[in-house]
Amino acid sequence: MKILIAYGTTEGQTRKIARFCADRLIEAGHSVELMRAADAEGLDVGRFDGAILAGSVHIGQYQDDLIRFARGAAETLRLRPTLFLSVSLAAAGDEPDDWKGLQDCVARFCEATGWTPGRVEHIAGAFRFSQYDFFRTWAMRWIAARKGQRVVPGEDREYTDWEALRRLMKDWAESAGRGLSAPAVTARGP
């Protein structure tokens, strides 16, 4: 299968996740084109058998480049197996309000783009203190403290479950290979 992986990232964790997914799919024998959504303008999505879009949630929304790309490709994406990876720190927790907020973010994304992914998975992100300015560092430390997380200033901390992501790639590629593309949103959490 020829698969497109297009992503939006702010501090780099979603790029790392997208690269990991590409590597797992290539290992499984698929052809993968990995690119930032910002670089995908004018891309013929119709030449792919399936697509994975990935974006991170920041202040309740995804990257503008990812939204523009999904909006422009929505009609073509609807015709093939797709997966949307929603990356956030909230996905690392089990608070019902956080999970409701994540589901609301995906719903707003679908409404803004006119595209409903075949499958949605919420992936835990990371604290990227090495990428934050003073104000974002302060805000992220405050968020961590509210969630009972101990962070060391200046040290990045990943919450991504790489083994679960490996299993997800295997499962999605197998179902996509069978042509399963009916929209269904899966939600993990409480």
FENTA-V743504 format. One record per run of one state. SS is the DSSP state (H for helix, E for strand, L for the rest). FROM is the first residue (numbers start at 1). LEN is the number of residues. Records with the same first field share a line. If there is no record, write none. Layout:
SS: FROM-LEN / FROM-LEN
//
This chain:
L: 1-1 / 8-5 / 28-3 / 40-5 / 48-2 / 57-1 / 59-2 / 62-2 / 78-3 / 89-1 / 93-3 / 114-5 / 125-1 / 128-1 / 132-2 / 147-10 / 159-3 / 178-6 / 186-5
E: 2-6 / 31-6 / 50-7 / 58-1 / 61-1 / 81-8 / 119-6 / 126-2 / 157-2 / 184-2
H: 13-15 / 37-3 / 45-3 / 64-14 / 90-3 / 96-18 / 129-3 / 134-13 / 162-16
//
